[in-house]
Amino acid sequence: MKLRDIKTKQKMQAIKTKDTKGNIQHFIKQKTIHNKNVDRKEEASVKSNPQVQAANKVSVAAKQTVIESKHRATKFIKQKHHEYKIKSANKKPIIDSSHAVQPQRISYISKAKKHVVNKVNASKMKKSTEQFVSKPIVQNTTHGIKKSFHIVKKSVSTLNTLFSFGTGLILLIVITLFIGTFSVLAQDGGSNSEIVSLSEEVIAYEDTIRKYAIEYDIEDYVSLLQAIMMQESGGKGSDPMQASESGYNTKYPRVPNGITEPEYSIDVGTHTFSDCVKKANVKDPSDTEHIYLALQGYNYGSGYIDWAISNFGGYSKYNAQQFSDMKKQELNVSGYGDPSYVDRVMRYVGITFRGGTNPNFNNMEAWITKNPYAKTGLYGQCTWFAWGRFYELYGYDPGFTGNGWDCVDELLKAHPEKFERSTTPKAGAVFSGIGKNHVGIVLKVDGNNITIQDGNYDGVTNTFEDAKKDWQTNTYTLDYYRSRMGGIVFANPK
């Protein structure tokens, strides 16, 4: 596809950067959450408890998940606990012995919840959560929280033989179940698979694909159509777009591989995807959120698009799996479509298209759960922005965690087989200022002009909501920008 030219701003805004000392301090000041109400004697006792030690070995990812979900999970558990107590008001209480604990099921959920609350300062938790959880993310995860509660409740009821091990084990069970739910939800909103090259057979069809893309008014999506063909067939066979079952196939049987004419397959497939693009309300090639919805609709049928919008407001990996499961049960079949279709297609798309020309802040992995700068609260910093954009474009961790002017060196050290140092850029490069502590991404190179994308224009660390607005795309001459940065070094894709 052709990346649309972005006009150079006539008035260049100065890039404010944090000084090295200030930036390093953010990494040193790790957020330590503890309960101030526990006296030293109790703390020593708790730390020596083997069950608590086991619970404390839960991974950092688990802690991050609990932080993101705790404030809503606590509210929901309290509500369900209250409802259960009302229903159980007339039941005879069960007396505990020191050796055989036989509580009501809900009491152990309550104890597990209280154990979490006692280890976490509630006010800090609320403030930290509000900084980086946006409304769309909360809406997508609410259903998962409710389901996880029922899973916890059911699981605890079947684990009576384990109760004698204490609340430490119950806490571990609760956290583990939350991890299972949120590991799915945390992947919503983004395609995070590594780039794979197109086959020669698909490349050979480019002119034919473009011909029908123009006819159906989606010329800007040729790269995406090539990726669809690559996933469907690798460009091989007489039905390379696997479009035989489409309603637009009026010439051949509507059965798998019913089409026996490659160009007709491309015609039907392109027409089908054009409808999906329009039905998903895709605005332009940068609108990855709706592009993903259109892609999953091509795989499942356009009925998925209506269903996803109606029930979830759009595409997510979580609801793609739900739709497949629902259809399998409804049709009594062992498989329905490919819930991972979006990831599989996007791995064949070029970096600027697959990541969109603009960031998709609904991609939790890129901007929150896997971003090391997010974990230390550095939302809005140029390093946070560059890490997130790299992850969107390439689908893996760039390997840098330090200051802006160190990012290129750290990337080259982490991925020497994929990137190389240079003083002249390529599209998709990461750049570091030599004289200024700054980092960003190169989107396009046109002669001596470079189009870059970077963050931290207000010079401060922000909340997540404010950080989503603190970035720009600009085009400069390479000579001017090199002078402005006091020199630039690039990590170019090989």
Secondary structure, DSSP 8 states (H G I E B T S, - for coil): ---------SS--------HHHHHHHHHS------TTS-HHHHHHHHH-HHHHHHHTS-HHHHHHHHHHHHHHHHHHHHHHHHHHHHTTTS------SS-----HHHHHHHHHHHHHHHS-HHHHHHHHHHH--HHHHHHHHHHHHHHHHHHHHHHHT-GGGGGG-HHHHHHHHHHHHHHHHHHHTTTT----------HHHHHTHHHHHHHHHHTT-GGGHHHHHHHHHHHTTT-SS-TT--TTSTT--SS-SSTT----HHHHHHHHHHHHHHHHHHTT--STT-HHHHHHHHHHHHH-THHHHHHHHHHSS--HHHHHHHHHHHHHHHT-S--S-TTHHHHHHTTS-HHHHT-SS--TT-HIIIIIS-HHHHTT-TTSHHHHHHHHHHHHHSS-----S-GGGHHHHHHHH-TTTEEEESS--TT-EEEESSSS-EEEEEEEETTEEEEEEE-SSSS---HHHHTTSEEEEEEEHHHHHHHTTSEEEEEE-
